[in-house]
Amino acid sequence: TLAERTSLAGVRHILLVLSGKGGVGKSTISTELALALRNAGKRVGILDVDLCGPSIPRMLRVQDSAVHQCDSGWVPVFVGQDKAIALMSIGFLLERPDDAVVWRGPKKNALIKQFVTDVAWGDLDFLIVDTPPGTSDEHISTVEALRPYRLLGAVLVTTPQ
């Protein structure tokens, strides 16, 4: 559809951050990558699809922000004094930041698809996608929703044990 083509039309590269298990630092890597790219003069967005543990809003100190609607969908939260990082996270949609998200697959998959198609990202050099741990439905949904776009690649975060 047209909406699917336009919401990510201005995004040059998409980078998935993945891991086989939880607690290895995916959200930290995603945040640090975004900050490093921003410091290199790039326009950056973070899509936090870690539905059970959306920690990036807290890491970037914007956990009390709200997302708003515009004609082309949801407006991401812009981070920092220079507003150089655009962030979309389920953390912004919860009543309390520590609320648990207990959803079955179809509802999770629909939200991921909506995050991919209905967020007004604008022009970005990089969109970093922070995924949940493991190899679940959410990963398949994310990759399928992003398939029409130019995926730069993936960063696989591991620990030595």
TORRO-717921 format. One record per residue: x, y, z of N, C-alpha, C, O in turn; residue number from 1. Coordinates in Angstrom, 1 decimal. Layout:
REM TORRO-717921
+--------+--------+--------+--------+--------+--------+--------+--------+--------+--------+--------+--------+-----+
|    n.X |    n.Y |    n.Z |   ca.X |   ca.Y |   ca.Z |    c.X |    c.Y |    c.Z |    o.X |    o.Y |    o.Z |   n |
+--------+--------+--------+--------+--------+--------+--------+--------+--------+--------+--------+--------+-----+
|      X |      Y |      Z |      X |      Y |      Z |      X |      Y |      Z |      X |      Y |      Z | NUM |
...
+--------+--------+--------+--------+--------+--------+--------+--------+--------+--------+--------+--------+-----+
REM end
This chain:
REM TORRO-717921
+--------+--------+--------+--------+--------+--------+--------+--------+--------+--------+--------+--------+-----+
|    n.X |    n.Y |    n.Z |   ca.X |   ca.Y |   ca.Z |    c.X |    c.Y |    c.Z |    o.X |    o.Y |    o.Z |   n |
+--------+--------+--------+--------+--------+--------+--------+--------+--------+--------+--------+--------+-----+
|    0.8 |   -1.2 |    0.0 |    0.0 |    0.0 |    0.0 |    0.9 |    1.2 |    0.0 |    2.1 |    1.2 |    0.3 |   1 |
|    0.3 |    2.4 |   -0.3 |    1.0 |    3.6 |   -0.3 |    1.6 |    4.0 |    1.0 |    2.7 |    4.4 |    1.1 |   2 |
|    0.8 |    3.8 |    2.1 |    1.3 |    4.1 |    3.4 |    2.6 |    3.3 |    3.8 |    3.5 |    3.9 |    4.4 |   3 |
|    2.6 |    2.1 |    3.4 |    3.8 |    1.3 |    3.7 |    5.0 |    1.8 |    2.9 |    6.1 |    1.8 |    3.4 |   4 |
|    4.8 |    2.3 |    1.7 |    5.9 |    2.8 |    0.9 |    6.4 |    4.2 |    1.4 |    7.5 |    4.5 |    1.3 |   5 |
|    5.5 |    5.0 |    2.0 |    5.9 |    6.3 |    2.4 |    6.5 |    6.4 |    3.8 |    7.3 |    7.3 |    4.0 |   6 |
|    6.0 |    5.6 |    4.8 |    6.5 |    5.8 |    6.1 |    8.0 |    5.6 |    6.3 |    8.6 |    6.3 |    7.1 |   7 |
|    8.5 |    4.7 |    5.5 |   10.0 |    4.4 |    5.5 |   10.7 |    4.9 |    4.3 |   11.8 |    4.5 |    4.0 |   8 |
|   10.0 |    5.6 |    3.4 |   10.5 |    6.0 |    2.1 |   11.8 |    6.9 |    2.3 |   12.7 |    6.8 |    1.5 |   9 |
|   11.8 |    7.7 |    3.4 |   13.0 |    8.5 |    3.6 |   14.1 |    7.9 |    4.4 |   15.0 |    8.6 |    4.8 |  10 |
|   14.0 |    6.6 |    4.7 |   15.0 |    5.9 |    5.5 |   16.0 |    5.2 |    4.6 |   15.6 |    4.4 |    3.8 |  11 |
|   17.3 |    5.6 |    4.7 |   18.3 |    5.0 |    3.8 |   18.8 |    3.7 |    4.2 |   19.0 |    2.8 |    3.3 |  12 |
|   18.9 |    3.4 |    5.5 |   19.5 |    2.1 |    6.0 |   18.7 |    1.6 |    7.2 |   18.4 |    2.4 |    8.1 |  13 |
|   18.4 |    0.3 |    7.3 |   17.7 |   -0.2 |    8.4 |   18.7 |   -1.3 |    9.0 |   19.2 |   -2.1 |    8.3 |  14 |
|   18.8 |   -1.2 |   10.3 |   19.8 |   -2.1 |   11.0 |   19.0 |   -2.8 |   12.2 |   18.5 |   -2.2 |   13.1 |  15 |
|   19.0 |   -4.2 |   12.1 |   18.3 |   -4.9 |   13.2 |   19.4 |   -5.3 |   14.2 |   20.5 |   -5.6 |   13.9 |  16 |
|   19.0 |   -5.2 |   15.5 |   19.9 |   -5.6 |   16.6 |   19.2 |   -6.8 |   17.3 |   18.1 |   -6.7 |   17.8 |  17 |
|   19.9 |   -8.0 |   17.2 |   19.3 |   -9.2 |   17.6 |   20.2 |  -10.0 |   18.6 |   21.4 |   -9.6 |   18.8 |  18 |
|   19.6 |  -11.0 |   19.3 |   20.4 |  -11.9 |   20.2 |   19.6 |  -13.1 |   20.4 |   18.4 |  -13.2 |   20.1 |  19 |
|   20.4 |  -14.2 |   20.8 |   19.7 |  -15.5 |   21.0 |   19.1 |  -15.6 |   22.4 |   18.3 |  -16.4 |   22.7 |  20 |
|   19.6 |  -14.7 |   23.3 |   19.1 |  -14.7 |   24.7 |   18.9 |  -13.3 |   25.2 |   19.4 |  -12.3 |   24.7 |  21 |
|   18.2 |  -13.2 |   26.4 |   18.0 |  -11.9 |   27.0 |   19.2 |  -11.5 |   27.8 |   20.0 |  -12.3 |   28.2 |  22 |
|   19.2 |  -10.2 |   28.1 |   20.2 |   -9.6 |   29.1 |   21.6 |   -9.5 |   28.5 |   22.6 |   -9.4 |   29.3 |  23 |
|   21.8 |   -9.5 |   27.2 |   23.1 |   -9.4 |   26.6 |   23.5 |   -8.0 |   26.2 |   24.6 |   -7.7 |   25.9 |  24 |
|   22.5 |   -7.1 |   26.3 |   22.8 |   -5.7 |   26.0 |   22.4 |   -5.1 |   24.7 |   22.9 |   -4.2 |   24.1 |  25 |
|   21.3 |   -5.7 |   24.1 |   20.8 |   -5.3 |   22.8 |   20.4 |   -3.8 |   22.9 |   20.7 |   -3.0 |   22.0 |  26 |
|   19.6 |   -3.5 |   23.9 |   19.1 |   -2.1 |   24.0 |   20.3 |   -1.1 |   24.2 |   20.2 |    0.0 |   23.7 |  27 |
|   21.3 |   -1.5 |   25.0 |   22.4 |   -0.7 |   25.2 |   23.2 |   -0.5 |   23.9 |   23.6 |    0.6 |   23.5 |  28 |
|   23.4 |   -1.6 |   23.1 |   24.1 |   -1.5 |   21.8 |   23.3 |   -0.6 |   20.9 |   23.8 |    0.2 |   20.2 |  29 |
|   21.9 |   -0.8 |   20.8 |   21.1 |    0.0 |   19.9 |   21.2 |    1.5 |   20.3 |   21.3 |    2.3 |   19.4 |  30 |
|   21.2 |    1.8 |   21.6 |   21.3 |    3.2 |   22.0 |   22.6 |    3.8 |   21.7 |   22.7 |    4.9 |   21.2 |  31 |
|   23.7 |    3.0 |   22.0 |   25.0 |    3.5 |   21.7 |   25.3 |    3.7 |   20.2 |   26.0 |    4.6 |   19.8 |  32 |
|   24.8 |    2.8 |   19.4 |   24.9 |    2.9 |   18.0 |   24.2 |    4.2 |   17.5 |   24.8 |    4.9 |   16.7 |  33 |
|   23.0 |    4.4 |   18.0 |   22.3 |    5.6 |   17.6 |   23.0 |    6.9 |   18.0 |   23.1 |    7.8 |   17.2 |  34 |
|   23.6 |    6.9 |   19.2 |   24.3 |    8.1 |   19.7 |   25.6 |    8.3 |   18.9 |   25.9 |    9.4 |   18.5 |  35 |
|   26.3 |    7.2 |   18.6 |   27.5 |    7.3 |   17.8 |   27.2 |    7.8 |   16.4 |   27.9 |    8.7 |   15.8 |  36 |
|   26.2 |    7.3 |   15.8 |   25.8 |    7.7 |   14.4 |   25.4 |    9.2 |   14.4 |   25.7 |   10.0 |   13.5 |  37 |
|   24.6 |    9.6 |   15.5 |   24.2 |   11.0 |   15.6 |   25.4 |   11.9 |   15.7 |   25.5 |   12.9 |   15.1 |  38 |
|   26.4 |   11.4 |   16.5 |   27.6 |   12.2 |   16.7 |   28.4 |   12.3 |   15.5 |   29.3 |   13.2 |   15.3 |  39 |
|   28.2 |   11.4 |   14.5 |   28.9 |   11.4 |   13.2 |   28.1 |   12.2 |   12.2 |   28.4 |   12.2 |   11.0 |  40 |
|   27.1 |   12.9 |   12.7 |   26.3 |   13.8 |   11.8 |   25.2 |   13.1 |   11.1 |   24.6 |   13.7 |   10.2 |  41 |
|   24.8 |   11.9 |   11.4 |   23.8 |   11.2 |   10.8 |   22.4 |   11.4 |   11.4 |   22.3 |   11.7 |   12.6 |  42 |
|   21.3 |   11.3 |   10.6 |   20.0 |   11.4 |   11.2 |   19.5 |   10.0 |   11.5 |   19.6 |    9.1 |   10.7 |  43 |
|   19.1 |    9.8 |   12.8 |   18.9 |    8.4 |   13.3 |   17.6 |    8.3 |   13.9 |   17.0 |    9.2 |   14.5 |  44 |
|   17.0 |    7.1 |   13.7 |   15.8 |    6.7 |   14.4 |   16.0 |    5.3 |   15.1 |   16.8 |    4.5 |   14.7 |  45 |
|   15.3 |    5.1 |   16.2 |   15.3 |    3.8 |   16.9 |   13.9 |    3.3 |   17.0 |   13.0 |    4.0 |   17.4 |  46 |
|   13.6 |    2.1 |   16.5 |   12.4 |    1.5 |   16.6 |   12.5 |    0.4 |   17.6 |   13.2 |   -0.6 |   17.4 |  47 |
|   11.9 |    0.5 |   18.8 |   12.0 |   -0.4 |   19.9 |   10.9 |   -1.4 |   19.9 |    9.8 |   -1.1 |   20.3 |  48 |
|   11.1 |   -2.6 |   19.3 |   10.1 |   -3.6 |   19.2 |   10.2 |   -4.6 |   20.3 |    9.7 |   -5.7 |   20.2 |  49 |
|   11.0 |   -4.3 |   21.3 |   11.1 |   -5.2 |   22.4 |    9.9 |   -5.0 |   23.3 |    9.9 |   -4.2 |   24.2 |  50 |
|    8.8 |   -5.7 |   23.0 |    7.5 |   -5.4 |   23.6 |    7.5 |   -5.7 |   25.1 |    6.7 |   -5.1 |   25.8 |  51 |
|    8.2 |   -6.7 |   25.5 |    8.2 |   -7.1 |   26.9 |    9.1 |   -6.3 |   27.8 |    8.9 |   -6.2 |   29.0 |  52 |
|   10.1 |   -5.7 |   27.2 |   11.1 |   -4.9 |   28.0 |   11.5 |   -3.7 |   27.2 |   12.7 |   -3.6 |   26.9 |  53 |
|   10.6 |   -2.7 |   27.0 |   11.0 |   -1.5 |   26.3 |   11.8 |   -0.6 |   27.1 |   11.3 |    0.3 |   27.7 |  54 |
|   13.2 |   -0.7 |   27.1 |   14.0 |    0.0 |   28.0 |   14.7 |    1.3 |   27.4 |   15.2 |    2.1 |   28.1 |  55 |
|   14.6 |    1.4 |   26.1 |   15.3 |    2.5 |   25.4 |   14.7 |    3.9 |   25.8 |   15.5 |    4.8 |   26.0 |  56 |
|   13.4 |    4.0 |   26.0 |   12.9 |    5.4 |   26.5 |   13.6 |    5.8 |   27.8 |   13.9 |    7.0 |   28.0 |  57 |
|   13.8 |    4.8 |   28.7 |   14.4 |    5.1 |   30.0 |   15.9 |    5.5 |   29.7 |   16.5 |    6.4 |   30.3 |  58 |
|   16.6 |    4.7 |   28.9 |   18.0 |    4.9 |   28.6 |   18.2 |    6.3 |   28.1 |   19.3 |    6.9 |   28.3 |  59 |
|   17.3 |    6.8 |   27.3 |   17.5 |    8.1 |   26.6 |   16.7 |    9.2 |   27.4 |   16.6 |   10.4 |   27.0 |  60 |
|   16.2 |    8.8 |   28.6 |   15.6 |    9.8 |   29.6 |   14.4 |   10.5 |   28.9 |   14.1 |   11.7 |   29.2 |  61 |
|   13.6 |    9.7 |   28.2 |   12.3 |   10.3 |   27.6 |   11.1 |    9.4 |   28.0 |   10.1 |    9.4 |   27.3 |  62 |
|   11.3 |    8.6 |   29.1 |   10.2 |    7.7 |   29.4 |    8.9 |    8.3 |   29.7 |    7.8 |    7.7 |   29.7 |  63 |
|    8.9 |    9.6 |   30.0 |    7.6 |   10.3 |   30.4 |    7.0 |   11.0 |   29.1 |    6.0 |   11.7 |   29.3 |  64 |
|    7.6 |   10.8 |   28.0 |    7.1 |   11.4 |   26.8 |    5.9 |   10.6 |   26.2 |    5.6 |    9.5 |   26.6 |  65 |
|    5.1 |   11.3 |   25.4 |    4.0 |   10.7 |   24.7 |    4.1 |   10.8 |   23.2 |    4.7 |   11.7 |   22.7 |  66 |
|    3.6 |    9.8 |   22.5 |    3.6 |    9.9 |   21.0 |    2.2 |   10.6 |   20.6 |    1.2 |   10.4 |   21.3 |  67 |
|    2.3 |   11.3 |   19.5 |    1.1 |   12.0 |   19.0 |    0.8 |   11.5 |   17.6 |    1.6 |   10.9 |   16.9 |  68 |
|   -0.5 |   11.7 |   17.2 |   -0.9 |   11.3 |   15.8 |   -0.7 |   12.5 |   14.9 |   -0.8 |   13.7 |   15.4 |  69 |
|   -0.4 |   12.2 |   13.7 |   -0.4 |   13.3 |   12.6 |   -1.0 |   12.7 |   11.4 |   -1.5 |   11.5 |   11.5 |  70 |
|   -1.1 |   13.4 |   10.3 |   -1.8 |   12.9 |    9.1 |   -1.2 |   11.6 |    8.6 |   -1.9 |   10.7 |    8.1 |  71 |
|    0.2 |   11.5 |    8.8 |    0.8 |   10.3 |    8.2 |    1.1 |    9.2 |    9.3 |    1.9 |    8.3 |    9.0 |  72 |
|    0.4 |    9.3 |   10.4 |    0.6 |    8.3 |   11.4 |    1.1 |    8.8 |   12.8 |    0.8 |    9.9 |   13.1 |  73 |
|    1.8 |    8.0 |   13.5 |    2.4 |    8.4 |   14.8 |    3.6 |    9.2 |   14.6 |    4.5 |    8.9 |   13.7 |  74 |
|    3.8 |   10.2 |   15.4 |    5.0 |   11.1 |   15.4 |    5.9 |   10.5 |   16.4 |    5.5 |   10.4 |   17.6 |  75 |
|    7.1 |   10.1 |   16.1 |    8.0 |    9.5 |   17.1 |    8.4 |   10.6 |   18.1 |    8.3 |   11.8 |   17.9 |  76 |
|    9.0 |   10.2 |   19.2 |    9.5 |   11.1 |   20.2 |   10.9 |   11.5 |   19.8 |   11.7 |   10.7 |   19.4 |  77 |
|   11.2 |   12.8 |   19.8 |   12.6 |   13.3 |   19.4 |   13.4 |   13.5 |   20.7 |   12.9 |   14.2 |   21.6 |  78 |
|   14.6 |   13.0 |   20.7 |   15.4 |   12.9 |   21.8 |   16.6 |   13.9 |   21.8 |   17.2 |   14.2 |   20.8 |  79 |
|   16.9 |   14.4 |   23.0 |   18.0 |   15.3 |   23.1 |   17.7 |   16.8 |   22.8 |   16.7 |   17.1 |   22.2 |  80 |
|   18.6 |   17.7 |   23.2 |   18.4 |   19.1 |   22.9 |   18.3 |   19.4 |   21.4 |   17.6 |   20.3 |   21.0 |  81 |
|   19.1 |   18.6 |   20.6 |   19.1 |   18.8 |   19.2 |   18.0 |   18.1 |   18.5 |   17.8 |   18.2 |   17.3 |  82 |
|   17.2 |   17.2 |   19.2 |   16.1 |   16.5 |   18.7 |   16.6 |   15.6 |   17.5 |   15.9 |   15.4 |   16.5 |  83 |
|   17.9 |   15.1 |   17.6 |   18.5 |   14.4 |   16.5 |   18.1 |   12.9 |   16.4 |   18.4 |   12.3 |   15.4 |  84 |
|   17.6 |   12.3 |   17.4 |   17.2 |   10.9 |   17.4 |   15.7 |   10.8 |   17.5 |   15.1 |   11.3 |   18.5 |  85 |
|   15.1 |   10.1 |   16.6 |   13.6 |    9.9 |   16.6 |   13.5 |    8.5 |   17.2 |   14.2 |    7.5 |   16.9 |  86 |
|   12.5 |    8.4 |   18.2 |   12.3 |    7.1 |   18.9 |   10.9 |    6.7 |   18.9 |   10.0 |    7.5 |   19.3 |  87 |
|   10.6 |    5.5 |   18.6 |    9.2 |    4.9 |   18.8 |    9.4 |    3.6 |   19.6 |   10.2 |    2.8 |   19.3 |  88 |
|    8.5 |    3.5 |   20.6 |    8.6 |    2.4 |   21.5 |    7.2 |    2.1 |   22.1 |    6.4 |    3.0 |   22.3 |  89 |
|    6.9 |    0.8 |   22.4 |    5.7 |    0.5 |   23.1 |    5.7 |    1.1 |   24.5 |    4.6 |    1.3 |   25.1 |  90 |
|    6.9 |    1.5 |   25.0 |    7.0 |    2.1 |   26.3 |    6.2 |    3.4 |   26.4 |    5.7 |    3.8 |   27.5 |  91 |
|    6.0 |    4.1 |   25.2 |    5.3 |    5.3 |   25.2 |    3.7 |    5.1 |   25.2 |    3.0 |    6.0 |   25.5 |  92 |
|    3.3 |    3.9 |   24.9 |    1.9 |    3.5 |   24.9 |    1.4 |    2.9 |   26.1 |    0.2 |    2.7 |   26.2 |  93 |
|    2.2 |    2.6 |   27.1 |    1.8 |    2.0 |   28.3 |    1.4 |    3.1 |   29.3 |    2.0 |    4.2 |   29.3 |  94 |
|    0.4 |    2.8 |   30.2 |    0.0 |    3.8 |   31.2 |    1.2 |    4.0 |   32.2 |    1.4 |    5.2 |   32.5 |  95 |
|    1.8 |    3.0 |   32.6 |    3.0 |    3.1 |   33.5 |    4.2 |    2.5 |   32.8 |    4.0 |    1.4 |   32.2 |  96 |
|    5.4 |    3.1 |   32.8 |    6.5 |    2.5 |   32.1 |    6.9 |    1.1 |   32.5 |    7.4 |    0.3 |   31.7 |  97 |
|    6.6 |    0.7 |   33.7 |    6.9 |   -0.6 |   34.2 |    5.8 |   -1.7 |   33.9 |    6.0 |   -2.8 |   34.3 |  98 |
|    4.7 |   -1.3 |   33.3 |    3.6 |   -2.2 |   33.0 |    4.2 |   -3.4 |   32.2 |    5.0 |   -3.1 |   31.2 |  99 |
|    3.7 |   -4.6 |   32.5 |    4.1 |   -5.7 |   31.6 |    3.1 |   -5.8 |   30.4 |    2.0 |   -5.4 |   30.5 | 100 |
|    3.7 |   -6.3 |   29.3 |    2.9 |   -6.5 |   28.1 |    2.7 |   -8.0 |   28.0 |    3.6 |   -8.7 |   27.6 | 101 |
|    1.4 |   -8.4 |   28.2 |    1.1 |   -9.8 |   28.1 |    0.1 |  -10.0 |   26.9 |   -1.1 |   -9.9 |   27.1 | 102 |
|    0.7 |  -10.2 |   25.7 |   -0.2 |  -10.3 |   24.5 |    0.1 |  -11.6 |   23.8 |    1.3 |  -12.1 |   23.9 | 103 |
|   -0.9 |  -12.1 |   23.1 |   -0.6 |  -13.3 |   22.2 |    0.0 |  -12.8 |   20.9 |    0.0 |  -11.6 |   20.6 | 104 |
|    0.5 |  -13.7 |   20.2 |    1.2 |  -13.4 |   18.9 |    0.5 |  -12.4 |   18.0 |    1.1 |  -11.5 |   17.5 | 105 |
|   -0.8 |  -12.7 |   17.6 |   -1.4 |  -11.8 |   16.6 |   -1.4 |  -10.3 |   17.0 |   -1.3 |   -9.5 |   16.2 | 106 |
|   -1.6 |  -10.0 |   18.3 |   -1.7 |   -8.6 |   18.7 |   -0.3 |   -8.0 |   18.7 |   -0.1 |   -6.9 |   18.2 | 107 |
|    0.7 |   -8.8 |   19.1 |    2.1 |   -8.3 |   19.0 |    2.5 |   -8.1 |   17.5 |    3.1 |   -7.0 |   17.2 | 108 |
|    2.2 |   -9.0 |   16.7 |    2.5 |   -8.9 |   15.3 |    1.8 |   -7.7 |   14.6 |    2.4 |   -7.0 |   13.8 | 109 |
|    0.6 |   -7.4 |   15.0 |   -0.1 |   -6.3 |   14.4 |    0.5 |   -5.0 |   14.9 |    0.6 |   -4.0 |   14.1 | 110 |
|    1.0 |   -4.9 |   16.2 |    1.6 |   -3.7 |   16.6 |    3.0 |   -3.5 |   15.9 |    3.3 |   -2.4 |   15.5 | 111 |
|    3.7 |   -4.6 |   15.7 |    5.0 |   -4.4 |   15.0 |    4.8 |   -3.9 |   13.6 |    5.5 |   -3.0 |   13.1 | 112 |
|    3.8 |   -4.5 |   12.9 |    3.4 |   -4.0 |   11.6 |    3.0 |   -2.6 |   11.6 |    3.4 |   -1.8 |   10.7 | 113 |
|    2.3 |   -2.2 |   12.6 |    1.8 |   -0.8 |   12.7 |    3.0 |    0.1 |   13.0 |    3.1 |    1.2 |   12.4 | 114 |
|    4.0 |   -0.3 |   13.8 |    5.2 |    0.5 |   14.0 |    6.0 |    0.7 |   12.7 |    6.5 |    1.8 |   12.5 | 115 |
|    6.0 |   -0.4 |   11.9 |    6.8 |   -0.3 |   10.6 |    6.1 |    0.6 |    9.6 |    6.7 |    1.4 |    8.9 | 116 |
|    4.7 |    0.5 |    9.6 |    4.0 |    1.2 |    8.5 |    3.5 |    2.6 |    8.9 |    3.3 |    3.4 |    8.0 | 117 |
|    3.2 |    2.8 |   10.2 |    2.4 |    4.0 |   10.6 |    3.2 |    5.0 |   11.4 |    2.6 |    5.8 |   12.1 | 118 |
|    4.5 |    5.0 |   11.4 |    5.3 |    6.0 |   12.2 |    5.9 |    6.9 |   11.1 |    6.5 |    6.5 |   10.1 | 119 |
|    5.7 |    8.2 |   11.3 |    6.2 |    9.2 |   10.4 |    7.7 |    9.5 |   10.7 |    8.0 |   10.5 |   11.4 | 120 |
|    8.6 |    8.7 |   10.2 |   10.0 |    8.8 |   10.4 |   10.6 |   10.0 |    9.7 |   11.6 |   10.5 |   10.3 | 121 |
|   10.1 |   10.4 |    8.6 |   10.8 |   11.5 |    7.9 |   12.1 |   10.9 |    7.2 |   12.2 |    9.8 |    6.9 | 122 |
|   13.0 |   11.9 |    7.1 |   14.3 |   11.5 |    6.4 |   15.3 |   11.0 |    7.5 |   15.6 |   11.8 |    8.4 | 123 |
|   15.7 |    9.8 |    7.4 |   16.7 |    9.2 |    8.3 |   17.8 |    8.6 |    7.5 |   17.6 |    8.0 |    6.5 | 124 |
|   19.1 |    8.7 |    8.0 |   20.2 |    7.9 |    7.4 |   20.1 |    6.5 |    7.9 |   20.3 |    5.6 |    7.2 | 125 |
|   19.7 |    6.3 |    9.2 |   19.7 |    5.0 |    9.8 |   18.5 |    4.8 |   10.7 |   18.1 |    5.7 |   11.4 | 126 |
|   17.8 |    3.7 |   10.6 |   16.8 |    3.3 |   11.5 |   17.3 |    2.0 |   12.2 |   17.5 |    1.0 |   11.5 | 127 |
|   17.5 |    2.1 |   13.5 |   18.0 |    0.9 |   14.3 |   16.8 |    0.3 |   14.9 |   16.0 |    0.9 |   15.6 | 128 |
|   16.6 |   -1.0 |   14.7 |   15.5 |   -1.8 |   15.3 |   16.0 |   -2.7 |   16.4 |   16.7 |   -3.6 |   16.2 | 129 |
|   15.6 |   -2.3 |   17.6 |   15.9 |   -3.1 |   18.8 |   14.8 |   -4.2 |   19.0 |   13.7 |   -3.9 |   19.2 | 130 |
|   15.3 |   -5.5 |   18.9 |   14.3 |   -6.6 |   18.9 |   14.3 |   -7.2 |   20.3 |   15.2 |   -7.1 |   21.1 | 131 |
|   13.3 |   -8.1 |   20.6 |   13.3 |   -8.8 |   21.8 |   14.3 |   -9.9 |   21.7 |   14.8 |  -10.2 |   20.7 | 132 |
|   14.6 |  -10.6 |   22.9 |   15.6 |  -11.7 |   22.9 |   15.0 |  -12.9 |   22.1 |   13.8 |  -13.1 |   22.1 | 133 |
|   15.9 |  -13.7 |   21.6 |   15.5 |  -15.0 |   21.1 |   15.1 |  -14.9 |   19.6 |   15.5 |  -14.0 |   18.9 | 134 |
|   14.4 |  -15.9 |   19.1 |   14.0 |  -16.0 |   17.7 |   12.5 |  -16.3 |   17.7 |   12.0 |  -17.4 |   17.3 | 135 |
|   11.7 |  -15.3 |   18.1 |   10.3 |  -15.5 |   18.2 |    9.5 |  -15.0 |   17.1 |   10.0 |  -14.5 |   16.1 | 136 |
|    8.1 |  -15.0 |   17.2 |    7.2 |  -14.5 |   16.3 |    7.5 |  -13.0 |   16.0 |    7.4 |  -12.6 |   14.8 | 137 |
|    7.9 |  -12.3 |   17.0 |    8.2 |  -10.8 |   16.8 |    9.3 |  -10.6 |   15.7 |    9.2 |   -9.7 |   14.9 | 138 |
|   10.3 |  -11.5 |   15.7 |   11.4 |  -11.3 |   14.7 |   10.9 |  -11.6 |   13.3 |   11.2 |  -10.9 |   12.4 | 139 |
|   10.1 |  -12.6 |   13.2 |    9.5 |  -13.0 |   11.9 |    8.7 |  -11.8 |   11.4 |    8.7 |  -11.4 |   10.2 | 140 |
|    7.8 |  -11.3 |   12.3 |    6.9 |  -10.2 |   11.9 |    7.7 |   -9.0 |   11.5 |    7.4 |   -8.3 |   10.5 | 141 |
|    8.8 |   -8.7 |   12.3 |    9.6 |   -7.5 |   12.0 |   10.3 |   -7.6 |   10.6 |   10.2 |   -6.7 |    9.8 | 142 |
|   10.9 |   -8.8 |   10.4 |   11.6 |   -9.0 |    9.1 |   10.6 |   -8.9 |    7.9 |   10.9 |   -8.4 |    6.9 | 143 |
|    9.5 |   -9.6 |    8.1 |    8.5 |   -9.6 |    7.0 |    8.0 |   -8.2 |    6.7 |    7.8 |   -7.8 |    5.6 | 144 |
|    7.7 |   -7.4 |    7.8 |    7.2 |   -6.1 |    7.6 |    8.3 |   -5.2 |    6.9 |    7.9 |   -4.3 |    6.2 | 145 |
|    9.5 |   -5.4 |    7.2 |   10.6 |   -4.6 |    6.7 |   11.1 |   -5.1 |    5.3 |   11.9 |   -4.4 |    4.7 | 146 |
|   10.7 |   -6.3 |    4.9 |   11.2 |   -6.9 |    3.7 |   11.2 |   -6.0 |    2.5 |   12.1 |   -6.0 |    1.7 | 147 |
|   10.1 |   -5.2 |    2.3 |   10.0 |   -4.3 |    1.1 |   11.1 |   -3.2 |    1.1 |   11.3 |   -2.5 |    0.1 | 148 |
|   11.8 |   -3.0 |    2.2 |   12.7 |   -1.8 |    2.3 |   14.1 |   -2.3 |    2.3 |   14.4 |   -3.5 |    2.3 | 149 |
|   15.0 |   -1.4 |    2.1 |   16.5 |   -1.7 |    2.0 |   17.0 |   -2.0 |    3.4 |   17.3 |   -1.1 |    4.2 | 150 |
|   17.1 |   -3.3 |    3.7 |   17.7 |   -3.6 |    5.0 |   19.2 |   -3.6 |    4.9 |   19.8 |   -4.3 |    4.1 | 151 |
|   19.8 |   -2.8 |    5.8 |   21.3 |   -2.8 |    5.8 |   21.8 |   -4.1 |    6.3 |   22.8 |   -4.6 |    5.7 | 152 |
|   21.3 |   -4.6 |    7.4 |   21.8 |   -5.8 |    8.0 |   21.4 |   -5.9 |    9.4 |   20.5 |   -5.3 |    9.9 | 153 |
|   22.2 |   -6.7 |   10.1 |   21.9 |   -7.1 |   11.5 |   23.2 |   -7.1 |   12.3 |   24.3 |   -7.4 |   11.8 | 154 |
|   23.0 |   -6.7 |   13.6 |   24.1 |   -6.8 |   14.6 |   23.6 |   -7.9 |   15.5 |   22.5 |   -7.7 |   16.1 | 155 |
|   24.4 |   -9.0 |   15.7 |   24.0 |  -10.0 |   16.6 |   24.9 |   -9.8 |   17.9 |   26.1 |   -9.9 |   17.8 | 156 |
|   24.2 |   -9.6 |   19.0 |   24.8 |   -9.3 |   20.2 |   24.9 |  -10.7 |   21.0 |   23.9 |  -11.4 |   21.2 | 157 |
|   26.2 |  -11.0 |   21.4 |   26.4 |  -12.2 |   22.1 |   27.2 |  -12.0 |   23.4 |   27.8 |  -10.9 |   23.5 | 158 |
|   27.3 |  -12.9 |   24.3 |   28.1 |  -12.9 |   25.5 |   29.0 |  -14.1 |   25.5 |   28.6 |  -15.1 |   24.8 | 159 |
|   30.2 |  -14.1 |   26.1 |   31.1 |  -15.2 |   26.0 |   30.8 |  -16.5 |   26.7 |   31.4 |  -17.5 |   26.5 | 160 |
|   29.7 |  -16.5 |   27.6 |   29.5 |  -17.8 |   28.3 |   29.0 |  -18.9 |   27.5 |   28.7 |  -20.0 |   28.0 | 161 |
+--------+--------+--------+--------+--------+--------+--------+--------+--------+--------+--------+--------+-----+
REM end
